[in-house]
Amino acid sequence: MNKNLFKTKDGVKISFIGTVKKHNIIKMVENCAAGECECMSDETKNKITNMQVSGKDGSVALHLSGDISKEEIETALANSKLLNDK
């Protein structure tokens, strides 16, 4: 799976291309919103005002709104058990 991150005017957009299932990205967002993940610091989580998943299996986009940096999200993705477990 390829992950491309882009800084947007209101946050960060992540494009997942390849062997990605939309329901896995939705699950990741749900875990994050419920505080059930440890992929990012509480400080970063508190900066995110909205998370929106779009697309379909093989091409999924995650839009994160808030005063967050691309680097903070790159670190969170690297720490995500859901994305990195084989």
C-alpha positions, 0 to 999 in steps of 0.5 A: 500500500502506498501512502501519500500525504498532502498539507491542505488549507485546513489540515492534512489529506492522506491518500492510500493506494493499492491493497487498502480496504476502506473499512480498515481506514474507517476502523482506524478513524473510529479507534482514533476518535474513541481514544483506542489507539496510541498512534499519536500524542494526545496533543496531536489528537486534540488538534484534529477537529474532523476526520472524513474518509472517502473513496473505495477499496484500492483508493481511499482518502482520509481528510484530517481537519485541524491545526496539524502538520504533515509530519505529525500525521506521518509519525502517527501513520508509522505508529499505527498498528492497524496499518502496519500489522501483517 
